[in-house]
Amino acid sequence: MKSRNDVNNSICVQPPPKSRGVISDVFKFFFNKPCIKTLIKFKTDEEKENYTKRILQRLGQDVLDFSVLNIHKIGINAPLKYVFEELSHWNGDSTCWPNHIATVERIGGKLEQIDIFLLGKKKYPFGLKNSFFGLKYIPLFRLNAIRIQRLPDYHHMDNARFLLYNCSGGYPIGIFSMYVRSPISSQGEKEDTQLFLVVSFNFYGKKELAMNRIIDKTWQCIHNRVTCNIMNRFKQLCEWRFQKIMDTYFNDPT
């Protein structure tokens, strides 16, 4: 028999507020400072390299062609299987994504291919065919699934599941992955599910631009703020929905 005390008291009691437009996206995802920091920072380059290798070994990917590999992490007080199912519902209706700025379209309604359009634009202005004055941004991102791990690999004990994509398009970023696993107590992890968001990229797909310190730091700052907001909102959404399920369960007289 389950006890109500098994449900973590820190679970959010309301969903994240929905963005209503481009300006709302800017304030909620770019200007807002989330309460939980998600970017994993390392004390030494060796520590970062070792951590990175462990993640990439699980994903089976090599990102040497990209200058930046950012890994964000957040704990979620909801079962891992449930969290992965929420990830699998990612689409243009999500309250956790700046969908008015970067509009999501699942091709054929499936996860295997996802196009993302800047401001929802699918055509260049003024009848231009392939670019806007040499700038290609349609689609902004094209995500093609490399692997979708829906069930945990029996070789591993941490119950990991993930979505892994190759990203091309107007602004190619190498790989994009949303990865969930069980907590590791020795690392101080307490929440039922640990969510990682992994992205490798160069500035506008060009390594020589990414090597420019000003451009690189500016872009990483923007990327990290948006990613942090996405993960905080996703945590809030999962915990709120799971609490509703638990409330229904415990209030059901049968």
ChimeraX attribute file (.defattr): number of C-alpha atoms within 10 A of each C-alpha:
attribute: neighborCount
match mode: 1-to-1
recipient: residues
	/A:1	3
	/A:2	8
	/A:3	7
	/A:4	12
	/A:5	7
	/A:6	7
	/A:7	15
	/A:8	14
	/A:9	11
	/A:10	8
	/A:11	19
	/A:12	18
	/A:13	14
	/A:14	13
	/A:15	17
	/A:16	17
	/A:17	11
	/A:18	15
	/A:19	20
	/A:20	12
	/A:21	13
	/A:22	15
	/A:23	11
	/A:24	15
	/A:25	21
	/A:26	16
	/A:27	12
	/A:28	22
	/A:29	23
	/A:30	19
	/A:31	13
	/A:32	14
	/A:33	14
	/A:34	17
	/A:35	9
	/A:36	13
	/A:37	16
	/A:38	22
	/A:39	17
	/A:40	13
	/A:41	11
	/A:42	11
	/A:43	7
	/A:44	8
	/A:45	9
	/A:46	10
	/A:47	11
	/A:48	14
	/A:49	11
	/A:50	10
	/A:51	14
	/A:52	15
	/A:53	14
	/A:54	11
	/A:55	15
	/A:56	13
	/A:57	10
	/A:58	12
	/A:59	17
	/A:60	12
	/A:61	13
	/A:62	13
	/A:63	14
	/A:64	10
	/A:65	12
	/A:66	19
	/A:67	18
	/A:68	20
	/A:69	16
	/A:70	17
	/A:71	21
	/A:72	19
	/A:73	22
	/A:74	22
	/A:75	22
	/A:76	25
	/A:77	24
	/A:78	22
	/A:79	16
	/A:80	22
	/A:81	19
	/A:82	14
	/A:83	25
	/A:84	24
	/A:85	11
	/A:86	14
	/A:87	18
	/A:88	16
	/A:89	12
	/A:90	18
	/A:91	19
	/A:92	17
	/A:93	13
	/A:94	15
	/A:95	19
	/A:96	26
	/A:97	26
	/A:98	26
	/A:99	24
	/A:100	20
	/A:101	19
	/A:102	21
	/A:103	21
	/A:104	23
	/A:105	21
	/A:106	16
	/A:107	11
	/A:108	9
	/A:109	10
	/A:110	13
	/A:111	20
	/A:112	17
	/A:113	18
	/A:114	22
	/A:115	20
	/A:116	24
	/A:117	23
	/A:118	18
	/A:119	15
	/A:120	17
	/A:121	16
	/A:122	13
	/A:123	16
	/A:124	15
	/A:125	10
	/A:126	7
	/A:127	8
	/A:128	10
	/A:129	9
	/A:130	13
	/A:131	14
	/A:132	15
	/A:133	8
	/A:134	7
	/A:135	10
	/A:136	14
	/A:137	21
	/A:138	22
	/A:139	22
	/A:140	23
	/A:141	23
	/A:142	23
	/A:143	25
	/A:144	18
	/A:145	18
	/A:146	19
	/A:147	15
	/A:148	17
	/A:149	15
	/A:150	14
	/A:151	12
	/A:152	15
	/A:153	12
	/A:154	9
	/A:155	7
	/A:156	9
	/A:157	10
	/A:158	14
	/A:159	17
	/A:160	23
	/A:161	22
	/A:162	24
	/A:163	22
	/A:164	23
	/A:165	23
	/A:166	19
	/A:167	25
	/A:168	18
	/A:169	18
	/A:170	19
	/A:171	21
	/A:172	21
	/A:173	24
	/A:174	22
	/A:175	23
	/A:176	20
	/A:177	21
	/A:178	20
	/A:179	23
	/A:180	26
	/A:181	22
	/A:182	21
	/A:183	20
	/A:184	14
	/A:185	9
	/A:186	7
	/A:187	7
	/A:188	8
	/A:189	14
	/A:190	15
	/A:191	18
	/A:192	18
	/A:193	26
	/A:194	23
	/A:195	27
	/A:196	22
	/A:197	22
	/A:198	20
	/A:199	22
	/A:200	22
	/A:201	24
	/A:202	23
	/A:203	22
	/A:204	14
	/A:205	18
	/A:206	16
	/A:207	16
	/A:208	11
	/A:209	15
	/A:210	21
	/A:211	15
	/A:212	11
	/A:213	10
	/A:214	11
	/A:215	13
	/A:216	17
	/A:217	13
	/A:218	11
	/A:219	15
	/A:220	18
	/A:221	13
	/A:222	13
	/A:223	15
	/A:224	18
	/A:225	19
	/A:226	22
	/A:227	25
	/A:228	25
	/A:229	25
	/A:230	20
	/A:231	25
	/A:232	21
	/A:233	21
	/A:234	24
	/A:235	24
	/A:236	21
	/A:237	25
	/A:238	24
	/A:239	24
	/A:240	20
	/A:241	19
	/A:242	20
	/A:243	21
	/A:244	13
	/A:245	11
	/A:246	14
	/A:247	13
	/A:248	11
	/A:249	13
	/A:250	12
	/A:251	8
	/A:252	8
	/A:253	6
	/A:254	5
